[in-house]
Amino acid sequence: MAAHRPGGTNAFGSRLNIFPRTGPAGHLEFGIIMLRTLFLLATLTISMAANAEKIGEVSTVWKFLGPDHKIVVEAYDDPLVKGVTCYVSRAKTGGIKGAVGLAEDTADASIACRQVGPISFAEPLPEQEEVFSQRLSIIFKKLQVIRMVDAARNTLVYITYSDRLIEGSPKNSVTAVPVDSGTPIPLKR
């Protein structure tokens, strides 16, 4: 156990008080603590992104400082359905906030899933499950891709939308991949 030293410092000369000082020095300390926390959260958010392959992007608004606003196109292979790839286009906010990972992207997204090879199933599929998700803001917003099985038509249906901690968005996009009738979709029971 560390011994208490006079003046409220530890062996390295650092202050032991967890509460910032009052006045201008205290505001500076609080600001530095907040910047470090936001940087850590941004780093974690980037590392938690779904396994997307970036296909390309187009600029939509030029920004003097920081990157431009963009539309990004990414490809996601369905992890349980070999031979199906989903292409998602989404808005990506630029500017200074976008450069440091603090911007909240809009809920605008579109999806197109296609058969890109012979379809096979790693295991039986649930009737509905989240296939991919990617954070669009540091804490609150998430883009999701959900797979649904239309067993009557032997079709895989994919929907993309974004949700928030408190309120989601009704903006969505849907696509379907029909599976050959000789390959019935296995369902979990």
N, C-alpha and C positions, 0 to 999 in steps of 0.2 A: 504494500500500500504506500502510495506516495505521501511524503511528509508535506504538511502545509507550510509554505514559506511566507515570510512577512511581505506585505505589499500585494498579496493576491496573485503571485506568479508561481509557475511550476519550475522545475529544474532547468528548463530551456528559456526561461524569462518570459514565457507567454502568459497572458492574463487568464485567470481561472474563471472569471465571471462570464457566464453564458449569455447574459443580457447585454446588448450593446450600450455604449455610453450615450448620454443625452447630449444635445447640441450638434454642431456641424460634424464633429468627429464621429459621433454615434450614427448619424445619417450615412456617412461614408462607409462605416463598418457594415451597416445593415445592407447598403447597396451592393457591397462586395459579396456578402453572404448570399444575397438573392441571385446575383449574376452567376456565382459558382453553382448554386442549386439548379438554375435554369439550364446552364451548360450541361450539367450531369443528366438532367432529364432529357435534353435534346439528344445527347449521345446514346442514352438507353433507347429512346424512341427510334433512332436510326438503326440500331442494332436489332430491334425487334421487328423490322419490316418483313413482310412475307417474301418468300423466295420467288421474286419476280425477275424476269429477263426483260431488260429495257429494249424495246424495239426502236423507238425514236421519239422525237418531240418537235413541236412547232411553237414559236413565240407568238403570243397574242397581244401583249402590251409591252412596250419598251419602257424600261425603268432606268433612270439616270444613275441611281445608286443601287447596287445589288443586281441579282439576276432578273431577267424579264419574267412576266407571268407567262405560263406555258400550258400547253396540253401535252400530256405524256401518255405514250402508248406502251403498255407492258404485257408480256405473255406469261400465263400461269398454266402449268401442266396439272391436270387433275391428279392428285396423288393416288386415288383408288381406281381411276378409270384410265388405263393405258390407251393412248390413241386419241385423247381429247385434250385440246388446248383452248384456253379462254384468253381472249385479247380484251383488255380493259383500257379505255381512254379516260383520263381524268384531268381535272384542272389542278395546276400546281402554282401556288402563289409565290411571286418573286419579291423583289425589293429587299430592304435591309432585314425585315422580319423573316422573310423566306430564306435569306442567306444564312441566318443563325438558327433556323429551325423553330422560330416562335410564331410563324404565321399559321393561320387556320385556313386550310384549303376549302373551297366551296363544295357543296354536295353534288355537283354536276359530274356524272360518270356515265359511260356507255359500255356495253359488253357485247361481244360476239364470240361464241364458242363454236369450234369446228372440229370435225373428225380429221385428224392429221395422219392417221395410220390405222391398222387393224385395231378394233376395240376389244379389250379384254378387261376383266375385273379382278383386282387383287383379293377382294373378299366381298361378301354380300353387303349391299348398301342399305343404310337406313332410308326411310321415305323422304327425309329432309335432314340436311346437315350443312354446317358452315365448312366451306372448302378452303377459302382464303380470307385473310383479313389484313388490313394495313392501316396504321395510324395516320391520320391526316392532320392532327394537331398534337401539341406536346402532351396534353392530358385528356381532352374531352372527346374528340371526334374520331371515328373509325369507319373505314370503307370495308364493306363485307361482300363476299360472294357466297351465295347459298345454292346448293344443288338440291333439286327435288326430283323424285322419280314419278313419272306418269306411266304406271305399269300397264294401264289399259291400251296405251298407244306405243309401248316399248320405247319411250323417249326420255332423255335426260333434259331437265329444264334448269337453267341457271338464271339467277336474279342478282343484281348488284344494287346496293343502296348504302347510305351512310347513316350512322346513328351517333347520338351524343349521350353524355351521361344523363342529361335531363330531358332533352327533346330531340327526337330524330327528324329526318327529312322524308317527306313523301316522294321525293324524286327518286326514280328507280329506272332500271333498264332490264329487259328480259330477253333471253335467247334459248333456243332448243336444239338439241342434237338427237335426231332419230337414230335408233340402233336397229341394225338389220334383224328381221324377224327370226332368223336362224340363230341369233345370239340373245336369248332372253336375259333381261337384267335381273341378277340375283338380289333378292330383298332380304334384309334381316327380319326375323320374326320375333 
